[in-house]
Amino acid sequence: MHYPVLLPGKLSRRYKRFLADIELEDGREVVAHCPNTGSMRAVNVPGCRVWVSPSTNPARKLSWTWELIELPDGKGGVDLVSVHTGRANALVEEALRDGLVPELAGFAELKREVNVEGARLDFRLRAVQGGDTFVEVKQVTLRENDGHGYFPDSVSARGRRHLEVLAELVARGHRGVLLFCAAHTGIDDVAPAAHLDPAYARTLQAVVERGVEVLAYGCRVTWGQGRPEAVMLDRRLDLNLERRWQADDESR
């Protein structure tokens, strides 16, 4: 998936959930749309370099969108993290259509944003024969200081409901798949964030026992002309449903 043309800047602050003050490289101060309703734990870091996309659409209230942030990787380099939650579904759809997720390959039809059981799931994959496969995508950006990736980054009742719906669909003879899309180049494995939402972690374990499948994939970002140019799913990540982050890790 190609990014729109991105320009660099520095994050000043994120506020009112959907707004971010950013100083562009040329010195201009702009207000950018922040397309992320979550807590943005560990990725809302003022002073870090960010990448924004401009828009000339006169109907938009804000002409800039915050897309990416660069975070120190602890080794002298940086990790690139997407803060734009809307990009995850497009990225996964492209990967599905290109056959980059072998566990979900071979479908005859893909439909986006399917309403089932009173909830909206991201994809329905229709097989030539047999039941449908329903896929819910969750973007993972939280990398705690123990080096591991976690989801969610705050309490998510909606996320728990999605898990329950997937389990209900499995009981009806379909496949239900939760796909963690790690939009953080420093994340190599994913675990439920029981330290932030213990109910989500318990529900995830319960629905796995009921037949819901869980996949996790990582991303690779390619650069061109000195800026992030494109991103793709490029590797299967490890899952650990039992891992627990400990608060005393903060001292390490």
SEKOL-709476 format. One line per 3 residues: number of its first residue (from 1); their letters; for each residue x, y, z of C-alpha. Coordinates in steps of 0.02 Angstrom, whole numbers. Layout:
# SEKOL-709476
NUM) a) X,Y,Z  ... $
***
This chain:
# SEKOL-709476
1) mhy) 0,0,0  71,168,-53  60,316,63 $
4) pvl) 8,486,-2  154,607,-16  214,633,163 $
7) lpg) 302,783,240  407,778,400  375,876,558 $
10) kls) 388,869,747  245,828,863  203,966,986 $
13) rry) 47,891,1065  -107,786,1034  -270,847,1110 $
16) krf) -459,832,1101  -428,656,1031  -435,710,849 $
19) lad) -312,857,845  -123,869,845  -10,1022,840 $
22) iel) 138,989,727  288,1095,679  333,1060,498 $
25) edg) 513,1049,443  500,1220,360  449,1299,527 $
28) rev) 262,1313,498  147,1266,642  -6,1169,583 $
31) vah) -154,1081,662  -172,905,593  -313,780,603 $
34) cpn) -268,635,718  -357,482,646  -347,379,804 $
37) tgs) -479,374,940  -377,266,1059  -266,313,1204 $
40) mra) -111,307,1091  -14,243,1241  173,247,1204 $
43) vnv) 152,326,1031  94,500,1083  269,566,1116 $
46) pgc) 294,754,1093  461,801,1016  471,650,903 $
49) rvw) 478,664,714  312,632,629  250,618,451 $
52) vsp) 93,706,390  -5,703,228  -75,864,153 $
55) stn) -247,882,74  -315,1012,-47  -496,958,-22 $
58) par) -592,1120,16  -726,1020,109  -603,968,243 $
61) kls) -588,1068,403  -405,1021,423  -281,1016,281 $
64) wtw) -160,895,365  -171,716,428  -49,639,552 $
67) eli) 6,473,477  165,409,562  280,439,708 $
70) elp) 462,389,732  505,319,904  677,274,976 $
73) dgk) 708,88,961  831,81,1107  974,34,991 $
76) ggv) 1016,204,921  889,195,781  703,225,764 $
79) dlv) 546,123,738  411,187,623  233,177,690 $
82) svh) 68,212,602  -55,315,704  -185,312,565 $
85) tgr) -302,169,614  -393,182,448  -239,121,354 $
88) ana) -239,-51,436  -392,-117,346  -331,-57,177 $
91) lve) -162,-137,210  -239,-303,260  -360,-301,113 $
94) eal) -216,-278,-7  -121,-421,76  -274,-535,66 $
97) rdg) -301,-499,-118  -116,-526,-155  -113,-692,-62 $
100) lvp) 9,-632,71  -90,-711,213  -81,-898,173 $
103) ela) -201,-944,313  -337,-844,226  -294,-878,44 $
106) gfa) -409,-955,-86  -570,-857,-60  -687,-820,-204 $
109) elk) -757,-654,-143  -708,-520,-17  -834,-403,60 $
112) rev) -788,-259,175  -877,-200,334  -1005,-337,359 $
115) nve) -1144,-315,487  -1173,-476,584  -1243,-514,756 $
118) gar) -1266,-330,794  -1085,-286,759  -982,-235,609 $
121) ldf) -836,-346,561  -701,-293,440  -708,-431,309 $
124) rlr) -809,-579,249  -715,-700,138  -831,-810,37 $
127) avq) -764,-980,-12  -808,-1074,-171  -877,-1210,-58 $
130) ggd) -907,-1216,128  -942,-1081,256  -886,-901,257 $
133) tfv) -733,-835,346  -759,-677,449  -605,-574,489 $
136) evk) -586,-434,616  -428,-329,603  -348,-243,752 $
139) qvt) -204,-122,730  -67,-147,859  46,0,901 $
142) lre) 83,-28,1086  259,-90,1118  290,-91,1304 $
145) ndg) 464,-70,1378  482,-258,1395  502,-261,1205 $
148) hgy) 337,-347,1165  181,-290,1074  11,-283,1160 $
151) fpd) -171,-252,1117  -275,-155,1164  -192,4,1225 $
154) svs) -341,44,1338  -505,-37,1393  -602,-92,1238 $
157) arg) -781,-149,1262  -803,-141,1073  -654,-256,1050 $
160) rrh) -728,-383,1170  -893,-378,1076  -802,-417,914 $
163) lev) -724,-569,995  -893,-632,1055  -968,-609,881 $
166) lae) -826,-709,803  -859,-850,926  -1045,-847,886 $
169) lva) -1007,-861,700  -891,-1009,733  -1032,-1094,827 $
172) rgh) -1139,-1073,671  -1012,-1163,561  -908,-1019,495 $
175) rgv) -726,-972,523  -694,-828,640  -522,-748,630 $
178) llf) -445,-607,731  -298,-531,638  -178,-420,733 $
181) caa) -93,-299,613  64,-234,700  86,-60,627 $
184) htg) 248,-35,724  409,-92,643  483,-137,812 $
187) idd) 347,-262,860  394,-445,831  260,-530,936 $
190) vap) 89,-490,1007  0,-529,1171  -164,-472,1249 $
193) aah) -140,-320,1361  -206,-396,1521  -124,-255,1620 $
196) ldp) -236,-129,1532  -394,-228,1494  -399,-393,1590 $
199) aya) -576,-426,1528  -515,-422,1348  -376,-544,1387 $
202) rtl) -497,-664,1471  -621,-651,1328  -486,-682,1199 $
205) qav) -431,-840,1287  -612,-898,1300  -654,-873,1117 $
208) ver) -494,-960,1061  -554,-1111,1160  -718,-1097,1063 $
211) gve) -629,-1105,896  -587,-925,851  -421,-915,760 $
214) vla) -294,-779,798  -160,-719,677  -30,-582,694 $
217) ygc) 67,-502,553  203,-370,550  236,-230,427 $
220) rvt) 383,-171,325  397,10,269  493,56,112 $
223) wgq) 566,228,81  586,333,-75  658,508,-98 $
226) grp) 693,520,88  517,486,149  407,334,189 $
229) eav) 335,279,24  242,115,48  200,-18,178 $
232) mld) 158,-202,165  125,-352,276  285,-452,266 $
235) rrl) 295,-579,408  197,-687,527  222,-638,709 $
238) dln) 222,-747,864  72,-744,979  77,-769,1166 $
241) ler) -94,-770,1247  -17,-801,1418  111,-661,1426 $
244) rwq) 86,-531,1562  173,-363,1565  231,-317,1740 $
247) add) 228,-139,1805  399,-161,1883  470,-177,1707 $
250) esr) 461,13,1704  618,17,1809  719,-79,1680 $
***
